[in-house]
Amino acid sequence: MSVYVVKEGDNVDRIAETAGIPVGELLWANQIEYPYRLAVGQSLLIPEGPAADREQSRRELYSFGYAYPFISRETAEQTLPFLTDLYIFSYGFTEQGTLIPPSSDDTWLIRQAADAGVDPVMVLTPLGADGRFNNNLVTALMEDRRLQERLIWELGRTMTEKGYRGLDIDFEYVRAEDGPAFAEFTGRVRRVLQVFGYPVSVALAPKTSPDQKGLLYEGIDYRLLGEAADRVMLMTYEWGYTYGPPMAVAPLNMVRRVVEYAVSAIPVEKISLGIPNYGYEWPLPYVRGTTKAQSISNREAVARAIDHGVPIRFDETAWSPYLRYWQYGIQHGIWFEDVRSIQGKFDLIREYGLLGAGYWQLMNFFRPNWLLMEEKFRIIRNN
């Protein structure tokens, strides 16, 4: 497959004719809907042949993503064929070691994943009642061995009853003094759950050095956690985030720095690269402490460019698309992901021989990503 960047005067018929593919195939692969409008600078995936010729294939890439249980059934059904695991977000816990289930019932999603041949993975987080990560809860768990034992027992029981096939530990804002105990806890969970055949993964804040300062990083020891878990995922996104200044969500230059450090501390066969399946839109000018960005899907970002008649630009350093437009006297800035930026991340996975790709989050279906992944990491076609 190749990527084509739309130029002034292009239309879908001309692009398809030049590429030598049916126009319907171009529309389907890129989720272009009637009246088939394009934005200058929009990146399009050019399929290698008719969709019917691309059979489901076994890939060398471990591919997974996080989804809330309130994901639409249609989106789940469209996405599952491209996954090996589905990480269902999330279970919390109390200071008494009792699990707090997701706000929406996860039973149907566990069953749908299993029916599709995809392993449903429970995600454990220390989320408080306000929906934010609570590092006081982490500290309480790290300081009480009996509390850990109760929680681990609850995890095993619930995973077995619900049909989960793995556990992902996503603890953020771990205090520096809790870091060693957190790694020990992760190893303890792994030793218990491996008896039942459940692998344990851990999500890692995007560090570029072992002594990186900041609450997000100091309690996350790459070497210790890499030893403790079966797999890790680098949360290589959220440089551009809700309360931060406008910038790429996952700038490739920074993502590369995280990978370079990670492979120095963790075996590459354990590492998956986190990829955002969304962008952010900021009102401008940005005012620290006041401006709040809104999450936006990759397709919505392109629609904004089309609706407001502005081009999509591409930052060669961050290797990310962005755009700006005016509405009702307010300027807006958007950074998002397209097939060009995602291809850069896939190239990084191949360059370093990483285990796989993990997506935050799967609530919107972006077909070009999955078709590109299928092509780039396919090793055997099914007969």
C-alpha positions in Angstrom: 0.0 0.0 0.0 1.0 3.6 -0.5 0.0 7.0 0.8 -1.2 9.8 -1.4 -1.5 13.4 -0.3 -4.3 15.3 -1.8 -3.4 18.3 -4.0 -5.4 21.3 -5.2 -7.9 20.3 -7.9 -7.8 16.5 -7.0 -11.0 14.5 -6.8 -11.6 10.8 -5.9 -12.2 9.8 -9.5 -8.9 11.2 -10.7 -6.9 9.8 -7.8 -8.4 6.3 -8.2 -7.8 6.4 -11.9 -4.2 7.4 -11.4 -3.7 4.7 -8.8 -5.4 2.1 -11.0 -8.0 1.0 -8.5 -11.8 1.2 -8.5 -13.1 4.4 -7.0 -15.3 2.4 -4.6 -12.2 0.8 -3.2 -10.5 4.2 -2.5 -13.7 5.4 -0.8 -14.1 2.3 1.3 -10.4 2.2 2.4 -10.5 5.8 3.5 -14.0 6.0 4.9 -14.9 8.8 2.4 -18.6 9.4 2.4 -20.9 11.2 -0.1 -20.5 13.8 -1.5 -16.9 12.6 -1.5 -15.2 15.9 -0.6 -11.4 16.0 0.1 -9.2 18.4 1.9 -5.9 19.7 0.4 -3.2 18.0 2.4 -5.3 15.0 3.4 -3.4 11.7 3.4 -5.2 8.8 1.6 -4.3 5.1 1.8 -4.0 3.6 -1.7 -4.9 -0.1 -1.4 -2.9 -2.7 -3.3 -6.0 -4.3 -4.8 -9.7 -5.1 -4.5 -10.9 -5.6 -0.9 -12.1 -9.1 -1.8 -8.5 -10.2 -2.5 -7.3 -9.2 1.0 -8.1 -12.2 3.2 -7.7 -12.1 6.9 -4.1 -12.9 7.7 -1.9 -14.0 10.6 0.4 -11.2 11.6 3.8 -11.0 13.3 2.5 -8.0 15.2 0.9 -8.2 18.6 -2.0 -5.7 18.2 -4.3 -4.5 20.9 -6.2 -1.5 22.2 -8.1 -0.1 25.1 -11.9 0.2 24.9 -14.6 1.3 27.4 -17.5 -1.2 27.8 -19.8 1.5 26.3 -18.0 1.2 22.9 -20.6 0.8 20.2 -21.3 -2.8 19.0 -20.6 -1.7 15.4 -17.2 -0.2 16.2 -16.2 -3.3 18.3 -17.3 -5.6 15.5 -15.3 -3.6 12.9 -12.2 -3.4 15.0 -11.9 -6.9 16.6 -10.7 -8.7 13.4 -7.5 -6.6 13.5 -6.7 -7.3 17.2 -4.9 -10.1 19.1 -6.1 -8.7 22.5 -8.8 -6.2 23.7 -8.0 -4.3 26.8 -11.3 -3.4 28.6 -11.0 -0.2 30.6 -11.2 -0.5 33.6 -11.5 -2.0 37.1 -10.6 0.1 40.1 -10.2 -1.0 43.7 -10.9 0.2 47.2 -8.5 0.5 50.2 -10.1 -2.8 51.4 -9.0 -4.7 48.3 -12.4 -4.9 46.7 -12.6 -4.5 42.9 -14.7 -1.7 41.5 -16.1 -2.8 38.1 -16.5 -0.4 35.1 -19.5 1.9 35.1 -20.9 0.0 32.2 -21.3 -3.8 32.1 -18.4 -5.5 30.4 -19.9 -8.9 30.0 -21.1 -8.4 26.4 -17.7 -7.0 25.3 -15.8 -9.9 26.9 -18.0 -12.3 25.1 -17.8 -10.5 21.7 -14.0 -10.4 21.9 -13.8 -14.1 22.8 -16.2 -15.0 20.0 -13.9 -13.2 17.5 -10.9 -15.1 18.7 -9.5 -12.1 20.6 -8.3 -12.3 24.2 -10.2 -10.0 26.5 -7.8 -8.4 29.0 -8.9 -6.8 32.3 -7.4 -3.4 33.0 -6.6 -2.5 36.6 -6.4 1.2 37.6 -6.3 3.1 40.8 -9.1 5.5 39.7 -10.9 7.4 42.4 -14.5 8.4 42.6 -13.7 11.5 40.6 -12.4 9.4 37.7 -8.8 10.5 38.2 -5.8 8.4 39.1 -5.4 8.3 42.9 -1.8 7.9 44.0 -2.8 7.8 47.6 -4.6 4.5 46.8 -1.4 3.2 45.2 0.6 4.1 48.3 -1.9 2.3 50.5 -1.7 -0.8 48.4 2.1 -0.7 48.2 2.4 -0.4 52.0 0.0 -3.3 52.9 1.0 -6.8 51.9 -2.4 -8.3 53.1 -4.2 -5.7 51.0 -2.2 -6.8 48.0 -3.1 -10.5 48.7 -6.8 -9.7 48.9 -6.7 -7.7 45.7 -4.8 -10.4 43.8 -7.3 -13.0 45.0 -10.2 -10.7 43.8 -8.5 -10.3 40.5 -8.1 -14.1 39.9 -11.6 -14.8 41.0 -13.2 -12.1 38.8 -11.1 -12.8 35.8 -12.0 -16.5 35.9 -15.7 -15.8 36.5 -16.0 -13.2 33.8 -13.8 -14.9 31.2 -10.9 -12.6 31.0 -7.6 -14.0 29.6 -5.1 -11.5 30.9 -4.4 -8.5 33.1 -3.1 -5.0 32.3 -1.9 -2.9 35.2 -2.2 0.8 34.4 -1.0 2.8 37.5 -0.1 6.4 36.7 1.4 9.1 39.0 3.1 6.5 41.1 5.3 8.3 43.8 9.0 7.8 43.5 9.1 6.1 46.9 6.5 3.6 45.8 8.3 2.7 42.6 10.3 -0.4 43.8 7.2 -1.7 45.7 5.1 -1.2 42.6 7.5 -3.4 40.6 7.4 -6.0 43.3 3.6 -5.9 43.3 3.6 -6.4 39.5 5.9 -9.4 39.8 3.8 -10.9 42.6 0.6 -10.5 40.5 2.4 -12.1 37.5 3.6 -15.1 39.5 0.1 -15.9 40.8 -1.8 -15.3 37.6 0.7 -17.3 35.4 -0.5 -20.4 37.3 -3.8 -19.9 35.5 -2.2 -19.0 32.2 -3.0 -15.3 32.5 -0.2 -13.0 31.2 0.4 -9.7 32.9 1.2 -6.4 31.1 1.9 -3.0 32.5 1.5 0.5 31.0 4.5 2.7 31.3 4.6 6.5 31.2 6.8 7.8 28.3 10.2 8.2 29.9 13.4 9.2 28.0 15.9 8.6 30.8 15.9 6.6 34.0 16.1 9.7 36.3 13.4 11.8 34.5 11.7 14.2 36.9 8.0 14.6 37.4 5.2 12.8 39.2 4.2 10.9 36.0 7.7 9.4 35.7 9.6 9.0 38.9 7.8 5.9 40.3 8.0 4.1 36.9 11.2 2.0 36.8 11.5 0.6 33.3 14.1 -2.0 34.2 12.3 -3.3 37.2 8.8 -3.3 35.6 10.2 -4.9 32.5 11.5 -7.7 34.6 8.3 -8.0 36.6 5.8 -8.1 33.7 5.2 -10.4 30.7 4.7 -7.4 28.5 4.8 -3.6 28.6 3.2 -0.8 26.6 4.9 2.6 26.2 2.2 5.3 26.6 3.8 7.3 23.8 1.0 9.8 23.4 -0.4 12.9 25.2 2.3 15.3 24.6 -0.5 17.4 23.2 -3.3 16.9 25.8 -6.4 18.5 27.2 -4.8 21.2 29.4 -1.5 21.6 27.5 -0.5 23.8 24.6 -1.3 22.9 21.0 1.1 20.3 19.7 1.2 16.8 18.2 -0.4 14.2 20.4 2.4 11.7 19.6 5.3 13.6 17.9 7.5 11.0 16.3 10.8 12.7 17.4 9.7 12.3 21.0 8.3 8.8 20.5 11.6 7.7 19.1 13.4 9.0 22.2 11.2 7.0 24.5 11.7 3.9 22.4 15.5 4.4 22.4 15.5 4.5 26.2 13.0 1.7 26.6 15.0 -0.8 24.5 18.1 -0.1 26.7 16.2 -1.2 29.8 13.6 -3.8 28.6 13.9 -6.7 26.2 12.4 -5.6 22.8 10.3 -8.7 22.6 8.3 -7.4 25.6 7.7 -3.8 24.3 4.6 -2.5 22.5 4.3 1.0 21.2 1.3 3.1 22.2 -0.4 4.9 19.4 -3.2 7.5 19.8 -6.4 6.9 17.8 -7.6 10.5 18.2 -6.5 14.1 18.1 -7.2 17.3 20.0 -8.8 20.7 19.1 -7.8 23.8 20.9 -9.4 27.3 20.9 -6.6 29.8 20.3 -4.7 31.7 21.6 -3.7 29.1 24.2 -3.8 30.4 27.8 -2.2 28.1 30.4 -4.6 27.2 33.1 -7.6 28.4 31.1 -7.6 26.8 27.7 -9.1 23.3 27.5 -8.7 21.2 24.3 -11.5 18.8 23.2 -10.7 15.2 22.0 -11.6 14.8 18.3 -11.5 11.7 16.1 -9.1 11.5 13.1 -12.0 11.6 10.7 -13.6 14.6 12.4 -10.4 16.5 12.1 -10.4 16.0 8.3 -14.1 17.0 8.2 -13.2 20.3 10.0 -10.7 21.1 7.2 -13.2 20.3 4.5 -16.1 22.2 6.1 -13.9 25.3 6.7 -12.0 25.2 3.4 -8.5 25.1 5.0 -5.6 22.9 4.1 -4.2 20.1 6.3 -0.5 20.8 6.9 2.2 18.3 8.0 4.9 18.9 10.6 8.0 17.1 9.3 9.7 17.0 12.8 6.7 15.8 14.8 5.6 13.8 11.7 2.0 14.7 12.4 -0.8 16.5 10.6 -2.4 19.7 11.9 -4.7 22.5 10.7 -6.2 25.8 11.8 -9.5 27.5 11.0 -11.7 30.3 12.2 -15.3 30.0 13.4 -17.4 32.7 15.0 -14.4 34.9 15.5 -12.4 32.2 17.3 -9.4 30.5 15.8 -9.1 26.7 16.4 -6.0 24.5 16.1 -6.1 20.7 15.6 -3.5 18.1 15.8 -4.4 14.5 14.9 -3.2 11.2 13.3 -3.4 10.2 9.7 -2.0 7.3 7.7 1.3 9.2 7.1 1.9 9.7 10.8 0.8 6.2 11.7 3.0 4.7 9.0 5.9 6.5 10.7 5.1 4.8 14.0 4.8 1.4 12.3 8.3 2.0 10.7 9.6 2.6 14.2 8.2 -0.7 15.5 9.9 -2.5 12.6 13.1 -0.6 13.0 13.5 -1.6 16.7 11.8 -5.1 16.4 9.2 -4.3 19.0 6.5 -6.7 20.0 3.5 -4.8 18.9 1.2 -1.8 18.8 -1.3 -0.7 21.4 -4.0 1.9 20.8 -5.5 4.4 23.2 -8.4 4.2 22.5 -10.6 2.2 20.2 -13.9 4.1 20.5 -13.8 5.4 16.9 -13.1 3.1 14.0 -10.3 4.4 11.7 -10.1 1.9 8.8 -6.9 3.2 7.1 -4.9 2.5 10.2 -6.0 -1.2 10.3 -5.5 -1.8 6.6 -2.0 -0.3 6.8 -1.2 -2.4 9.8 -2.5 -5.6 8.1 -0.4 -5.0 5.1 2.8 -3.9 6.9 2.9 -6.8 9.3 1.3 -9.6 7.3 3.4 -12.8 7.1 0.9 -15.5 6.0 -2.3 -15.3 4.1 -5.0 -17.8 5.1 -6.2 -20.2 2.3 
